[in-house]
Amino acid sequence: MRYWEDKGIITSLTEEEGKNRRYDCKNIKKMLLIKELLDEGYTLDASAEKVKKRMEMIEETLNKLKK
């Protein structure tokens, strides 16, 4: 998980180094989706990009629905 944080794929709610990491619902969903894609044979970078695009699509759709 720390490697994923270093790459900017996920972010933790923990501010201090060395403490237990805490994640919000959005980041947990990202982790689960990436794990599924890794299990299907995608690389970490490809998985992260696919999840990023999916999250952007969801945000755009929710914004359209709000209008």
Secondary structure as UniProt FT lines:
FT   HELIX           2..6
FT   TURN            7..8
FT   TURN            17..18
FT   HELIX           25..39
FT   TURN            40..41
FT   HELIX           44..66
//
